[in-house]
Amino acid sequence: MTTDELLSVAYMSDATRAHSEEDLRSLLQTSRHHNEAAGVTGMLVHRDGQFVQVLEGPEAVTRNLLARIVKDPRHENVRFLMVQRIRRRSFAEWTMGYEPMTAAPDKVPRGFRSTFDDLQDDDSVVVQRAMRELTIWFRARNRKAGSD
Amino acid sequence: MRRSSWVTWSQVDEGFYIGSRFGDFVGYIDRGQDGAYTAFDLSSGVVGSFAALSQAMAALVEAR
C-alpha cells in the first residue's frame, strides 16, 4: 500500500434511537476490532442523537466500509461532509477514537460561531474549518481524559 | 483595526472554544471544572489561566 491511496471520509448522521454510553462503547469495541484488521482509523463523536464520524484508510476498504455503514439501521440521514484523498492520517493513533459531546448548549457566546452548525454549512471552506476545529477538540479531550 | 477583530471564534463544545485568523488557528480555550478558562496554543502548551473567557481570548490573540 502506498500512502497516496488513503481516503478520508467524514459524515454526519442521526441516530434512529437513543444510544446509551454502554451501547456506544459496545459498538466501538466491534468496530475497533474490524478496523484494526482492515487498517482503518478515525474518530466518532456523539452529540444529542447525532453522530459525526471520520474514517481514514485504504480507499477500497474505506469505501466498502462506508457502504455497510450507510445501511446500518442504527442511524439514518447520512450526510457526507468531506471526502478526500490524504497522504497522512489525522487519527493514526485511533482504530476508532470516541468522545461524547455535551448536549447542544443552550447558547453560544455572542459573536461566536457554532462548530456543530458549521459542519452543516453549504460553504465547503466553513465545513473544512469546522472539521479541523472538531479534530482539535477531539485531540484535546482525548489528551485530557488520558491525563485524568 | 485591532488585531482581535480579525479572529473568528467558535464554540466546539460547552466550555471549549477555538480561535482562528485567516484560516490559521490561534489556539483554544478550555473551561475547567473550577470555572477557570485555560488558554492553550496549538501545541497544547498552556498560555495562561483566567477568570473570564474574554481574558483568555485576549491572551491567545496577544501570544500570536
Backbone of each chain as ProteinMPNN parsed JSONL, in Angstrom:
{"seq_chain_A": "MTTDELLSVAYMSDATRAHSEEDLRSLLQTSRHHNEAAGVTGMLVHRDGQFVQVLEGPEAVTRNLLARIVKDPRHENVRFLMVQRIRRRSFAEWTMGYEPMTAAPDKVPRGFRSTFDDLQDDDSVVVQRAMRELTIWFRARNRKAGSD", "coords_chain_A": {"N_chain_A": [[0.841, -1.203, 0.0], [0.549, 2.189, -0.842], [1.038, 5.476, 0.51], [-0.485, 7.401, -0.783], [-2.839, 6.233, -1.471], [-4.693, 6.499, 0.434], [-7.886, 7.224, 1.816], [-9.993, 9.684, 3.178], [-12.935, 10.118, 4.927], [-15.626, 12.027, 6.069], [-18.602, 12.072, 7.843], [-21.972, 12.913, 8.8], [-24.689, 11.854, 10.819], [-28.007, 10.804, 11.863], [-29.096, 9.355, 14.86], [-31.201, 6.491, 15.053], [-32.451, 5.681, 17.26], [-32.355, 6.188, 20.836], [-29.094, 6.072, 22.169], [-27.28, 4.55, 24.676], [-24.352, 5.309, 26.632], [-23.14, 2.918, 27.116], [-24.113, 1.284, 25.055], [-22.844, 2.535, 22.916], [-20.166, 2.146, 23.48], [-19.985, -0.59, 23.24], [-20.561, -0.901, 20.521], [-18.354, 0.425, 19.533], [-16.29, -1.239, 20.334], [-16.595, -3.481, 18.688], [-16.287, -2.241, 16.187], [-13.681, -1.265, 16.353], [-12.202, -3.597, 16.45], [-12.645, -4.674, 13.875], [-11.662, -2.549, 12.345], [-8.974, -2.422, 13.005], [-7.957, -4.743, 11.856], [-8.443, -4.107, 9.215], [-6.981, -1.867, 8.673], [-8.023, 0.646, 9.15], [-8.597, 3.857, 10.484], [-9.787, 6.448, 12.748], [-12.371, 8.673, 14.043], [-15.144, 9.04, 16.309], [-17.858, 11.029, 17.148], [-20.423, 11.818, 19.364], [-23.373, 13.576, 19.753], [-26.202, 14.508, 21.312], [-28.007, 12.739, 19.923], [-26.947, 12.813, 17.403], [-24.436, 11.776, 15.12], [-20.989, 12.247, 14.336], [-18.623, 11.088, 12.212], [-15.321, 10.183, 11.335], [-13.548, 8.456, 8.938], [-10.611, 6.861, 7.944], [-8.499, 5.337, 5.636], [-7.232, 2.654, 3.516], [-8.334, 3.186, 0.187], [-10.239, 1.433, -1.18], [-11.034, -0.309, 0.842], [-12.098, 1.489, 2.684], [-14.221, 2.603, 1.256], [-15.837, 0.321, 0.949], [-16.437, -0.195, 3.604], [-17.883, 2.095, 4.216], [-20.131, 1.723, 2.616], [-21.377, -0.313, 3.986], [-21.814, 0.938, 6.423], [-23.606, 2.999, 5.788], [-25.92, 1.575, 5.394], [-26.547, 0.732, 7.892], [-28.96, 0.159, 10.318], [-29.005, 1.567, 12.691], [-28.641, 4.212, 12.406], [-29.565, 7.114, 10.416], [-30.21, 9.273, 7.548], [-27.67, 10.02, 6.451], [-25.123, 12.312, 5.924], [-22.619, 13.379, 3.841], [-19.706, 15.041, 4.722], [-17.052, 15.606, 4.102], [-14.947, 14.27, 1.644], [-11.956, 13.003, 0.854], [-8.77, 12.394, -0.686], [-5.907, 11.494, 1.121], [-2.566, 12.095, 2.302], [-1.499, 11.643, 4.697], [-2.517, 10.308, 7.781], [-4.943, 11.674, 10.046], [-5.8, 10.555, 12.339], [-4.162, 8.506, 13.236], [-3.515, 7.201, 15.576], [-5.78, 6.044, 16.522], [-7.977, 3.356, 16.311], [-10.651, 3.654, 16.326], [-11.382, 6.36, 17.649], [-13.191, 7.804, 20.366], [-15.35, 10.306, 21.565], [-17.676, 11.629, 23.778], [-19.947, 14.305, 23.341], [-21.074, 17.268, 24.948], [-24.595, 17.749, 25.373], [-26.45, 19.72, 23.018], [-25.497, 23.001, 23.529], [-27.226, 25.552, 25.376], [-26.805, 28.166, 24.601], [-24.626, 29.896, 22.414], [-21.742, 31.826, 22.982], [-22.058, 35.359, 22.466], [-21.246, 36.542, 19.271], [-19.743, 34.348, 18.646], [-19.119, 31.502, 16.544], [-20.843, 28.415, 15.897], [-19.411, 25.349, 15.994], [-20.636, 22.9, 15.46], [-22.932, 23.624, 14.053], [-21.657, 24.779, 11.878], [-20.565, 22.573, 10.634], [-22.561, 21.734, 9.042], [-22.837, 23.592, 7.115], [-23.321, 25.251, 3.931], [-21.072, 26.124, 2.642], [-18.03, 24.919, 1.639], [-15.554, 25.659, 2.634], [-16.092, 26.609, 5.168], [-17.052, 24.263, 6.311], [-14.751, 22.695, 6.224], [-13.098, 24.101, 8.0], [-14.586, 23.783, 10.337], [-14.41, 21.022, 10.652], [-11.703, 20.778, 11.21], [-11.615, 22.147, 13.602], [-13.167, 20.453, 15.156], [-11.487, 18.262, 15.192], [-9.282, 19.266, 16.615], [-10.507, 19.737, 19.079], [-11.241, 17.08, 19.693], [-8.724, 15.832, 19.972], [-7.714, 17.301, 22.126], [-9.565, 16.722, 24.168], [-9.224, 13.975, 24.312], [-6.599, 13.802, 25.127], [-6.807, 15.03, 27.588], [-8.497, 13.257, 28.935], [-6.832, 11.085, 29.084], [-4.947, 12.0, 30.844], [-6.257, 12.334, 33.193]], "CA_chain_A": [[0.0, 0.0, 0.0], [1.264, 3.457, -0.799], [0.279, 6.405, 1.333], [-1.43, 8.221, -1.534], [-4.085, 5.503, -1.71], [-5.563, 6.669, 1.599], [-9.08, 8.041, 1.662], [-10.595, 10.16, 4.423], [-14.349, 10.457, 4.747], [-16.314, 12.5, 7.265], [-20.048, 12.171, 7.622], [-22.852, 13.166, 9.931], [-25.936, 11.095, 10.687], [-28.916, 10.902, 13.006], [-29.398, 8.066, 15.494], [-32.615, 6.123, 14.894], [-32.98, 5.511, 18.619], [-31.414, 6.682, 21.843], [-27.98, 5.162, 22.456], [-26.605, 4.802, 25.953], [-22.891, 5.267, 26.503], [-22.762, 1.498, 27.094], [-24.378, 0.837, 23.663], [-21.825, 3.093, 22.032], [-18.871, 1.512, 23.754], [-20.064, -1.93, 22.667], [-20.438, -0.698, 19.068], [-16.965, 0.814, 19.254], [-15.412, -2.399, 20.525], [-16.701, -4.27, 17.46], [-15.719, -1.516, 15.045], [-12.216, -1.193, 16.506], [-11.662, -4.911, 16.101], [-12.641, -4.761, 12.406], [-10.821, -1.503, 11.764], [-7.561, -2.763, 13.207], [-7.614, -5.737, 10.831], [-8.581, -3.53, 7.871], [-6.11, -0.702, 8.509], [-8.86, 1.86, 9.178], [-8.52, 4.653, 11.717], [-10.779, 7.52, 12.703], [-12.978, 9.109, 15.304], [-16.595, 9.129, 16.365], [-18.366, 11.978, 18.133], [-21.881, 11.705, 19.518], [-23.976, 14.683, 20.482], [-27.641, 14.758, 21.252], [-28.669, 11.955, 18.871], [-26.274, 12.942, 16.103], [-23.069, 11.248, 15.041], [-20.025, 12.7, 13.331], [-17.568, 10.082, 12.155], [-14.266, 10.285, 10.33], [-12.892, 7.187, 8.635], [-9.481, 7.027, 7.024], [-7.881, 4.04, 5.372], [-7.077, 2.354, 2.09], [-9.562, 3.667, -0.454], [-11.241, 0.387, -1.456], [-11.518, -0.799, 2.143], [-12.914, 2.544, 3.297], [-15.487, 2.708, 0.503], [-16.658, -0.853, 1.301], [-16.916, 0.009, 4.97], [-18.917, 3.129, 4.153], [-21.344, 1.137, 2.029], [-22.032, -1.053, 5.074], [-22.245, 1.89, 7.461], [-24.786, 3.736, 5.313], [-27.098, 0.692, 5.52], [-26.733, 0.348, 9.299], [-30.251, 0.713, 10.769], [-28.896, 2.339, 13.937], [-28.646, 5.635, 12.09], [-30.202, 7.461, 9.141], [-29.93, 10.631, 7.068], [-26.211, 10.18, 6.389], [-24.685, 13.446, 5.087], [-21.159, 13.398, 3.731], [-19.167, 16.376, 4.962], [-15.787, 15.722, 3.358], [-14.36, 13.039, 1.094], [-10.714, 13.459, 0.224], [-7.592, 11.532, -0.616], [-4.946, 12.089, 2.051], [-1.228, 11.485, 2.309], [-1.163, 11.349, 6.089], [-3.719, 10.155, 8.61], [-5.111, 12.585, 11.179], [-6.189, 9.789, 13.529], [-3.375, 7.269, 13.142], [-3.419, 6.545, 16.892], [-7.088, 5.544, 16.969], [-8.726, 2.474, 15.402], [-11.876, 4.448, 16.286], [-11.436, 7.164, 18.868], [-14.559, 8.222, 20.676], [-15.566, 11.293, 22.618], [-19.048, 12.145, 23.85], [-20.007, 15.767, 23.407], [-22.189, 17.775, 25.741], [-25.808, 18.025, 24.597], [-26.408, 21.048, 22.382], [-25.538, 24.058, 24.536], [-28.369, 26.458, 25.249], [-26.439, 29.351, 23.825], [-23.235, 30.104, 22.019], [-21.434, 33.213, 23.349], [-22.313, 36.352, 21.425], [-20.134, 36.744, 18.349], [-19.07, 33.08, 18.364], [-19.758, 30.56, 15.652], [-21.031, 27.078, 16.466], [-18.745, 24.366, 15.131], [-21.578, 21.857, 15.039], [-23.753, 24.207, 12.981], [-20.802, 25.0, 10.704], [-20.355, 21.294, 9.937], [-23.677, 21.534, 8.1], [-22.915, 24.781, 6.261], [-23.233, 24.998, 2.484], [-19.752, 26.548, 2.172], [-17.067, 23.855, 1.96], [-14.456, 26.236, 3.433], [-16.603, 26.644, 6.548], [-17.122, 22.865, 6.772], [-13.369, 22.236, 6.463], [-12.62, 24.701, 9.247], [-15.305, 23.146, 11.443], [-13.835, 19.679, 10.852], [-10.404, 20.949, 11.881], [-11.928, 22.515, 14.992], [-13.617, 19.235, 15.834], [-10.299, 17.422, 15.379], [-8.509, 19.859, 17.717], [-11.289, 19.445, 20.298], [-11.138, 15.645, 19.953], [-7.383, 15.534, 20.483], [-7.569, 17.912, 23.453], [-10.382, 15.939, 25.105], [-8.607, 12.661, 24.454], [-5.381, 14.014, 25.924], [-7.234, 15.356, 28.945], [-9.019, 12.015, 29.53], [-5.678, 10.229, 29.353], [-4.137, 12.524, 31.939], [-7.067, 12.354, 34.419]], "C_chain_A": [[0.872, 1.247, 0.0], [0.395, 4.478, -0.08], [-0.742, 7.201, 0.534], [-2.688, 7.466, -1.934], [-5.059, 5.677, -0.563], [-6.729, 7.596, 1.286], [-9.576, 8.441, 3.053], [-12.021, 10.594, 4.124], [-14.918, 10.918, 6.083], [-17.798, 12.585, 6.943], [-20.756, 12.465, 8.942], [-24.097, 12.325, 9.738], [-26.758, 11.244, 11.955], [-29.183, 9.499, 13.552], [-30.883, 7.772, 15.323], [-33.263, 5.821, 16.243], [-31.941, 6.03, 19.593], [-30.344, 5.63, 22.114], [-27.391, 5.533, 23.81], [-25.101, 4.784, 25.688], [-22.418, 3.815, 26.403], [-22.974, 0.916, 25.692], [-23.233, 1.26, 22.756], [-20.482, 2.41, 22.254], [-18.836, 0.088, 23.197], [-19.893, -1.86, 21.144], [-18.976, -0.402, 18.7], [-16.019, -0.363, 19.357], [-15.399, -3.249, 19.253], [-16.012, -3.558, 16.31], [-14.194, -1.416, 15.14], [-11.549, -2.496, 16.103], [-11.552, -5.042, 14.576], [-11.663, -3.763, 11.798], [-9.335, -1.831, 11.884], [-7.108, -3.746, 12.124], [-7.592, -5.117, 9.44], [-7.673, -2.323, 7.642], [-6.882, 0.604, 8.452], [-8.7, 2.548, 10.528], [-9.589, 5.748, 11.636], [-11.286, 7.914, 14.071], [-14.497, 9.149, 15.161], [-16.955, 10.105, 17.479], [-19.874, 11.826, 18.173], [-22.374, 12.894, 20.305], [-25.469, 14.7, 20.234], [-28.32, 14.029, 20.085], [-28.072, 12.103, 17.488], [-24.859, 12.379, 16.197], [-22.268, 12.064, 14.028], [-18.914, 11.663, 13.354], [-16.586, 10.412, 11.044], [-13.66, 8.899, 10.175], [-11.739, 7.475, 7.705], [-8.781, 5.676, 6.874], [-7.699, 3.842, 3.89], [-8.412, 2.6, 1.373], [-10.625, 2.586, -0.634], [-11.867, -0.111, -0.152], [-12.48, 0.222, 2.759], [-14.248, 2.684, 2.577], [-16.402, 1.523, 0.821], [-17.255, -0.694, 2.694], [-18.057, 1.026, 4.985], [-20.234, 2.576, 3.616], [-22.11, 0.354, 3.092], [-22.601, -0.088, 6.107], [-23.533, 2.604, 7.052], [-26.06, 2.908, 5.5], [-27.404, 0.322, 6.969], [-28.017, 0.981, 9.841], [-30.173, 1.53, 12.054], [-28.816, 3.838, 13.687], [-29.277, 5.867, 10.719], [-29.765, 8.864, 8.736], [-28.419, 10.919, 7.069], [-25.857, 11.31, 5.421], [-23.158, 13.452, 5.037], [-20.655, 14.837, 3.831], [-17.902, 16.609, 4.136], [-15.384, 14.338, 2.858], [-13.099, 13.473, 0.382], [-9.61, 12.401, 0.337], [-6.57, 12.246, 0.268], [-3.606, 11.368, 1.948], [-0.863, 11.029, 3.717], [-2.455, 11.281, 6.901], [-3.748, 11.217, 9.711], [-5.38, 11.822, 12.475], [-5.444, 8.447, 13.581], [-3.344, 6.497, 14.466], [-4.718, 5.854, 17.299], [-7.72, 4.617, 15.929], [-10.181, 2.946, 15.325], [-11.98, 5.188, 17.623], [-12.859, 7.626, 19.115], [-14.563, 9.272, 21.778], [-17.041, 11.688, 22.617], [-19.002, 13.657, 23.957], [-21.217, 16.163, 24.247], [-23.398, 18.0, 24.841], [-25.766, 19.471, 24.104], [-26.514, 22.151, 23.433], [-26.692, 25.021, 24.286], [-28.005, 27.661, 24.401], [-24.939, 29.37, 23.557], [-22.919, 31.55, 22.399], [-21.622, 34.16, 22.162], [-21.067, 36.559, 20.558], [-19.369, 35.477, 18.012], [-19.853, 32.305, 17.312], [-19.943, 29.237, 16.394], [-20.406, 26.074, 15.512], [-19.734, 23.342, 14.6], [-22.495, 22.37, 13.925], [-22.927, 24.363, 11.699], [-20.525, 23.71, 9.926], [-21.411, 21.087, 8.851], [-23.855, 22.727, 7.169], [-22.804, 24.398, 4.779], [-21.847, 25.311, 1.921], [-18.697, 25.526, 2.607], [-15.889, 24.375, 2.791], [-14.852, 26.263, 4.912], [-16.625, 25.22, 7.127], [-15.716, 22.353, 7.092], [-12.821, 22.813, 7.765], [-13.287, 24.038, 10.452], [-14.76, 21.746, 11.71], [-12.489, 19.769, 11.558], [-10.61, 21.326, 13.35], [-12.344, 21.278, 15.787], [-12.433, 18.308, 16.123], [-9.442, 17.941, 16.539], [-9.192, 19.56, 19.05], [-11.123, 17.975, 20.687], [-9.782, 15.292, 20.57], [-7.199, 16.087, 21.898], [-8.346, 17.118, 24.498], [-9.739, 14.586, 25.388], [-7.367, 12.74, 25.336], [-5.741, 14.247, 27.386], [-7.727, 14.078, 29.659], [-7.864, 11.095, 29.913], [-4.875, 10.686, 30.55], [-4.899, 12.544, 33.257], [-6.808, 11.095, 35.265]], "O_chain_A": [[1.83, 1.337, 0.767], [-0.83, 4.362, -0.061], [-1.754, 7.637, 1.084], [-3.521, 8.003, -2.663], [-6.136, 5.079, -0.567], [-6.584, 8.604, 0.594], [-9.575, 7.632, 3.981], [-12.272, 11.347, 3.183], [-14.712, 10.269, 7.108], [-18.194, 13.105, 5.9], [-20.206, 12.288, 10.029], [-24.521, 12.104, 8.604], [-26.28, 11.739, 12.976], [-29.462, 8.571, 12.793], [-31.721, 8.667, 15.429], [-34.485, 5.72, 16.342], [-30.793, 6.28, 19.225], [-30.647, 4.447, 22.268], [-27.048, 6.689, 24.056], [-24.645, 4.303, 24.651], [-21.445, 3.508, 25.714], [-22.142, 0.158, 25.194], [-22.722, 0.48, 21.952], [-19.754, 2.134, 21.3], [-17.795, -0.384, 22.741], [-19.168, -2.663, 20.557], [-18.447, -0.903, 17.709], [-15.07, -0.485, 18.583], [-14.342, -3.683, 18.796], [-15.254, -4.163, 15.552], [-13.501, -1.477, 14.124], [-10.477, -2.505, 15.497], [-10.521, -5.46, 14.049], [-10.93, -4.083, 10.862], [-8.547, -1.551, 10.981], [-6.027, -3.607, 11.552], [-6.819, -5.542, 8.581], [-7.605, -1.809, 6.525], [-6.461, 1.556, 7.795], [-8.671, 1.9, 11.574], [-10.212, 5.948, 10.593], [-10.723, 7.551, 15.104], [-15.046, 9.273, 14.066], [-16.437, 10.027, 18.593], [-20.524, 11.718, 17.133], [-21.867, 13.193, 21.386], [-25.935, 14.881, 19.109], [-29.109, 14.623, 19.35], [-28.615, 11.587, 16.511], [-24.187, 12.499, 17.222], [-22.792, 12.51, 13.008], [-18.331, 11.395, 14.405], [-16.968, 10.858, 9.962], [-13.304, 8.251, 11.159], [-11.881, 8.26, 6.768], [-8.513, 4.978, 7.852], [-7.973, 4.74, 3.094], [-9.477, 2.265, 1.89], [-11.785, 2.796, -0.28], [-13.079, -0.307, -0.066], [-13.534, -0.137, 3.284], [-15.285, 2.864, 3.214], [-17.613, 1.698, 0.95], [-18.42, -1.015, 2.931], [-19.061, 0.843, 5.673], [-21.311, 2.92, 4.103], [-23.341, 0.355, 3.103], [-23.714, -0.268, 6.602], [-24.437, 2.79, 7.867], [-27.138, 3.454, 5.734], [-28.411, -0.33, 7.242], [-28.153, 2.204, 9.827], [-31.169, 2.125, 12.467], [-28.91, 4.639, 14.617], [-29.494, 4.924, 9.959], [-29.054, 9.549, 9.471], [-27.962, 11.923, 7.615], [-26.237, 11.278, 4.251], [-22.493, 13.522, 6.071], [-21.12, 15.726, 3.118], [-17.715, 17.675, 3.55], [-15.48, 13.354, 3.591], [-13.159, 14.229, -0.588], [-9.533, 11.64, 1.302], [-6.394, 13.461, 0.169], [-3.529, 10.201, 1.563], [-0.027, 10.144, 3.902], [-3.362, 12.095, 6.724], [-2.707, 11.607, 10.239], [-5.215, 12.361, 13.569], [-6.013, 7.409, 13.92], [-3.167, 5.279, 14.471], [-4.754, 5.154, 18.311], [-7.971, 5.034, 14.798], [-10.868, 2.657, 14.345], [-12.581, 4.703, 18.583], [-13.635, 7.814, 18.178], [-13.87, 9.141, 22.787], [-17.591, 12.042, 21.574], [-18.111, 14.216, 24.597], [-22.242, 15.481, 24.253], [-23.251, 18.395, 23.684], [-25.122, 20.328, 24.708], [-27.511, 22.229, 24.151], [-27.081, 25.272, 23.145], [-28.801, 28.12, 23.583], [-24.124, 28.924, 24.364], [-23.748, 32.43, 22.163], [-21.374, 33.798, 21.011], [-19.965, 36.731, 21.078], [-18.452, 35.505, 17.192], [-21.073, 32.429, 17.2], [-19.276, 28.978, 17.396], [-20.822, 25.96, 14.358], [-19.678, 22.962, 13.43], [-22.797, 21.646, 12.976], [-23.413, 24.118, 10.595], [-20.281, 23.743, 8.72], [-21.191, 20.367, 7.877], [-24.888, 22.864, 6.515], [-22.258, 23.35, 4.435], [-21.485, 24.822, 0.851], [-18.5, 25.299, 3.8], [-15.294, 23.623, 3.563], [-14.038, 25.973, 5.79], [-16.263, 25.005, 8.284], [-15.508, 21.668, 8.094], [-12.164, 22.114, 8.537], [-12.636, 23.766, 11.461], [-14.659, 21.328, 12.864], [-12.17, 18.934, 12.405], [-9.871, 20.877, 14.226], [-11.931, 21.084, 16.931], [-12.384, 17.654, 17.165], [-8.938, 17.158, 17.346], [-8.541, 19.18, 20.023], [-10.894, 17.656, 21.854], [-9.702, 14.556, 21.554], [-6.609, 15.434, 22.758], [-7.84, 16.868, 25.592], [-9.708, 14.112, 26.524], [-7.119, 11.871, 26.173], [-5.084, 13.741, 28.296], [-7.416, 13.85, 30.828], [-7.912, 10.413, 30.937], [-4.204, 9.886, 31.202], [-4.304, 12.739, 34.317], [-7.4, 10.937, 36.333]]}, "seq_chain_B": "MRRSSWVTWSQVDEGFYIGSRFGDFVGYIDRGQDGAYTAFDLSSGVVGSFAALSQAMAALVEAR", "coords_chain_B": {"N_chain_B": [[-7.615, 48.854, 12.578], [-8.216, 46.654, 15.274], [-6.153, 43.886, 16.251], [-7.544, 41.793, 17.434], [-10.028, 41.834, 16.297], [-9.801, 40.455, 13.996], [-9.97, 37.824, 14.475], [-11.727, 34.789, 14.306], [-14.025, 33.271, 16.352], [-15.02, 30.144, 17.646], [-17.426, 28.03, 19.171], [-16.921, 24.825, 20.154], [-17.706, 22.791, 21.861], [-19.531, 22.738, 24.928], [-17.973, 25.079, 26.889], [-15.601, 24.905, 25.484], [-13.525, 26.443, 23.242], [-12.378, 27.774, 20.125], [-10.043, 29.749, 18.379], [-9.488, 31.389, 15.261], [-7.544, 32.861, 12.677], [-7.681, 34.233, 9.588], [-7.8, 31.63, 8.538], [-5.822, 30.316, 9.929], [-5.292, 28.639, 12.958], [-5.386, 30.065, 16.184], [-5.318, 29.096, 18.701], [-6.75, 27.369, 21.569], [-9.398, 27.358, 24.051], [-10.195, 26.097, 27.163], [-12.644, 25.498, 29.473], [-12.317, 24.743, 32.83], [-13.312, 22.47, 35.506], [-13.266, 24.023, 37.73], [-14.116, 26.396, 36.834], [-12.33, 28.115, 35.697], [-10.783, 29.596, 32.824], [-8.684, 28.144, 30.667], [-6.134, 28.922, 28.473], [-4.734, 27.592, 25.539], [-1.96, 27.017, 23.36], [-1.515, 25.827, 19.944], [0.09, 23.66, 20.22], [-0.76, 22.58, 22.441], [0.362, 23.749, 24.633], [0.255, 25.508, 27.699], [-0.985, 28.737, 27.777], [-2.042, 30.433, 29.611], [-4.122, 30.859, 32.583], [-7.39, 31.947, 33.281], [-9.892, 34.096, 34.767], [-11.993, 34.988, 33.266], [-13.604, 34.432, 30.109], [-13.116, 36.312, 28.102], [-10.635, 37.329, 28.832], [-8.965, 35.131, 28.439], [-9.238, 34.839, 25.707], [-8.072, 37.221, 24.812], [-5.455, 36.788, 25.647], [-4.608, 34.707, 23.97], [-4.727, 35.937, 21.488], [-2.824, 37.954, 21.794], [-0.59, 36.394, 22.169], [0.074, 35.493, 19.702]], "CA_chain_B": [[-8.407, 47.738, 13.099], [-7.487, 45.902, 16.293], [-5.855, 42.531, 15.81], [-8.527, 40.846, 17.949], [-11.216, 41.803, 15.449], [-9.554, 39.57, 12.861], [-10.069, 36.432, 14.915], [-13.037, 34.146, 14.337], [-14.112, 32.363, 17.499], [-16.064, 29.118, 17.537], [-17.653, 27.129, 20.305], [-16.996, 23.452, 19.667], [-18.489, 22.079, 22.871], [-19.747, 23.66, 26.032], [-16.734, 25.352, 27.604], [-14.422, 24.68, 24.64], [-13.574, 27.474, 22.202], [-11.196, 27.82, 19.259], [-9.918, 30.97, 17.591], [-8.691, 31.291, 14.025], [-7.349, 34.121, 11.973], [-7.369, 33.989, 8.167], [-7.621, 30.2, 8.3], [-4.836, 29.716, 10.84], [-5.794, 28.599, 14.324], [-4.531, 30.793, 17.14], [-5.277, 28.32, 19.936], [-8.068, 27.013, 22.086], [-9.674, 27.688, 25.455], [-10.966, 25.025, 27.795], [-13.079, 25.867, 30.818], [-12.169, 23.622, 33.748], [-14.398, 22.265, 36.477], [-13.212, 25.122, 38.698], [-14.658, 27.587, 36.184], [-11.257, 28.917, 35.092], [-10.605, 29.43, 31.384], [-7.265, 27.955, 30.365], [-5.829, 29.121, 27.055], [-3.674, 26.709, 25.044], [-1.559, 27.191, 21.965], [-1.878, 24.634, 19.185], [0.9, 22.524, 20.665], [-1.35, 22.282, 23.751], [1.098, 24.415, 25.709], [-0.62, 26.443, 28.422], [-0.655, 30.161, 27.647], [-2.417, 31.036, 30.893], [-5.442, 30.504, 33.098], [-8.043, 33.237, 33.502], [-11.228, 34.049, 35.376], [-13.02, 35.31, 32.262], [-13.357, 33.977, 28.734], [-12.553, 37.42, 27.317], [-9.209, 37.44, 29.168], [-8.277, 34.018, 27.775], [-9.223, 35.167, 24.269], [-7.073, 38.273, 24.602], [-4.121, 36.206, 25.842], [-4.248, 33.956, 22.762], [-4.514, 36.904, 20.4], [-1.552, 38.629, 22.048], [0.505, 35.418, 22.098], [0.389, 35.215, 18.296]], "C_chain_B": [[-7.58, 46.963, 14.132], [-7.282, 44.459, 15.822], [-6.943, 41.547, 16.233], [-9.747, 40.739, 17.049], [-11.012, 40.913, 14.231], [-9.755, 38.096, 13.22], [-11.523, 35.964, 14.902], [-13.035, 33.152, 15.495], [-15.269, 31.397, 17.315], [-16.199, 28.38, 18.852], [-17.819, 25.724, 19.751], [-17.914, 22.641, 20.575], [-18.685, 23.074, 24.002], [-18.419, 23.845, 26.771], [-15.467, 25.13, 26.796], [-14.519, 25.575, 23.401], [-12.258, 27.477, 21.412], [-11.207, 29.131, 18.476], [-9.1, 30.723, 16.339], [-8.632, 32.654, 13.359], [-6.894, 33.823, 10.549], [-7.046, 32.513, 7.908], [-6.596, 29.524, 9.183], [-5.391, 29.746, 12.265], [-4.828, 29.296, 15.276], [-4.425, 30.044, 18.47], [-6.68, 28.0, 20.403], [-8.157, 27.301, 23.576], [-10.581, 26.608, 26.021], [-11.341, 25.458, 29.209], [-13.039, 24.64, 31.721], [-13.334, 23.529, 34.719], [-14.418, 23.368, 37.537], [-13.709, 26.437, 38.099], [-13.604, 28.458, 35.52], [-11.14, 28.587, 33.596], [-9.113, 29.321, 31.097], [-7.067, 28.054, 28.853], [-4.624, 28.26, 26.682], [-3.266, 27.149, 23.644], [-1.809, 25.871, 21.237], [-0.967, 23.448, 19.441], [0.403, 22.049, 22.025], [-0.496, 22.779, 24.907], [0.182, 25.437, 26.377], [-0.104, 27.865, 28.251], [-0.985, 30.883, 28.952], [-3.802, 30.591, 31.311], [-6.106, 31.778, 33.611], [-9.44, 33.056, 34.088], [-12.322, 34.266, 34.338], [-12.606, 34.819, 30.876], [-12.676, 35.081, 27.918], [-11.051, 37.592, 27.591], [-8.404, 36.336, 28.468], [-8.17, 34.283, 26.274], [-8.136, 36.196, 23.986], [-5.653, 37.708, 24.717], [-3.676, 35.445, 24.592], [-3.954, 34.893, 21.595], [-3.144, 37.567, 20.572], [-0.367, 37.683, 21.899], [0.945, 35.154, 20.669], [1.183, 36.341, 17.663]], "O_chain_B": [[-6.409, 46.656, 13.905], [-8.107, 43.893, 15.104], [-7.243, 40.594, 15.515], [-10.423, 39.71, 17.021], [-11.968, 40.644, 13.503], [-9.711, 37.229, 12.347], [-12.42, 36.637, 15.409], [-12.151, 32.301, 15.597], [-16.356, 31.781, 16.884], [-15.217, 28.137, 19.553], [-18.737, 25.456, 18.976], [-18.783, 21.904, 20.11], [-18.062, 24.136, 24.016], [-17.816, 22.872, 27.225], [-14.369, 25.162, 27.351], [-15.466, 25.479, 22.62], [-11.184, 27.221, 21.956], [-12.246, 29.564, 17.978], [-8.142, 29.95, 16.349], [-9.545, 33.472, 13.469], [-5.838, 33.227, 10.341], [-6.13, 32.193, 7.152], [-6.5, 28.296, 9.196], [-5.9, 30.773, 12.715], [-3.611, 29.134, 15.18], [-3.538, 30.33, 19.274], [-7.666, 28.311, 19.735], [-7.149, 27.463, 24.264], [-11.6, 26.255, 25.427], [-10.475, 25.748, 30.034], [-13.653, 23.618, 31.415], [-14.217, 24.386, 34.75], [-15.447, 23.621, 38.163], [-13.722, 27.466, 38.773], [-13.939, 29.435, 34.85], [-11.368, 27.454, 33.172], [-8.368, 30.287, 31.262], [-7.731, 27.375, 28.07], [-3.63, 28.206, 27.407], [-4.094, 27.59, 22.848], [-2.263, 24.903, 21.848], [-1.217, 22.351, 18.941], [1.045, 21.23, 22.682], [-0.616, 22.29, 26.03], [-0.571, 26.142, 25.705], [1.056, 28.16, 28.539], [-0.295, 31.823, 29.346], [-4.559, 30.026, 30.522], [-5.475, 32.589, 34.289], [-10.076, 32.015, 33.928], [-13.445, 33.788, 34.504], [-11.426, 34.798, 30.526], [-11.765, 34.809, 27.137], [-10.29, 37.955, 26.694], [-7.305, 36.578, 27.97], [-7.15, 33.992, 25.65], [-7.371, 36.056, 23.031], [-4.76, 38.106, 23.97], [-2.513, 35.521, 24.196], [-3.034, 34.654, 20.813], [-2.397, 37.72, 19.605], [0.732, 38.11, 21.546], [2.045, 34.653, 20.433], [1.529, 36.265, 16.484]]}, "name": "protein", "num_of_chains": 2, "seq": "MTTDELLSVAYMSDATRAHSEEDLRSLLQTSRHHNEAAGVTGMLVHRDGQFVQVLEGPEAVTRNLLARIVKDPRHENVRFLMVQRIRRRSFAEWTMGYEPMTAAPDKVPRGFRSTFDDLQDDDSVVVQRAMRELTIWFRARNRKAGSDMRRSSWVTWSQVDEGFYIGSRFGDFVGYIDRGQDGAYTAFDLSSGVVGSFAALSQAMAALVEAR"}
